[in-house]
């Protein structure tokens, strides 16, 4: 991932702060995750190539329109937390195809190992948007990018809500500080508190 684009939009800053609050409920966290995913998808698709095409306008004449060029994008949620961003991204890209990647940490090596992946047909011809709320060590993201590359994907972007490189630091348990805590637990309501 050579280039990093930070979205410093006021709406993004505001919503992210609400998510970081201690009293943020599962419902609120889930809602904010999708709202942020929607805003991020809007930004991430800004450089999609467009092409002209002829269409019939409302008054019956042939007019020129613009459409996104090439194969429909595939959204790639990393299980489990990535699912929490899926609805928000789908709001912006309702015709997108969905590919899914599940990773678990190898107890010995601590490296992420894929336990499930299902890619859409012609994935190599599509731009891919990987979604995962947290980018901590980056291990899962690298593994997912490697999987996509092994399938022939060339246009790969990742949408993350918080990244360790931009927040302060990782604590001794590998959580991003200030971060969001365990985003998967908060989205799915499985946090113990």
Secondary structure, DSSP 8 states (H G I E B T S, - for coil): ---------HHHHHHHHHHHSTT--HHHHHHHHHHHHHHHHHHHTTT--EEEEEEE-TTS-EEEEEEE-SEEEEEEEEETTTHHHHHHHHHH-TT-EEEEEEEEE-TTT--EEEEEEE--TTGGGEEEEEE-SEESSSHHHHHHHHHHHHTT---EEEE-SEETTTSSEE-TTS-EETTTS-HHHHHHT----
